[in-house]
Amino acid sequence: MHQLDRFLDWYKSKTSWALGFLFVTHIIQIPHMIWVGDVYLDTGHIAYINPVADFIMYGIDLIEIPNIVNVTLLFAAHVRKKHEN
């Protein structure tokens, strides 16, 4: 059990970095979603493969919105908890 405890302590110490990385990559995703949405609404195509495939590809971007909100809230809660201690 000692090895597991050491691993969990190590992993917990890296949580801030992991959440920070996810936060940054998700924030970068927002302009990309807006740009792709603008292209899709303007031209009706994203990759000019198939209108259904284009709709699905943009739909996958939209599915990421709840994840962006979740990661942002997790990051904020983690930072807040660190500053309270």
Secondary structure, 3 states (H helix, E strand, C coil): CHHHHHHHHHHHHCHHHHHHHHHHHHHHHHHHHHHHHHHHHHHCCCCCCCHHHHHHHHHHHHHHHHHHHHHHHHHHHHHHHHHHC
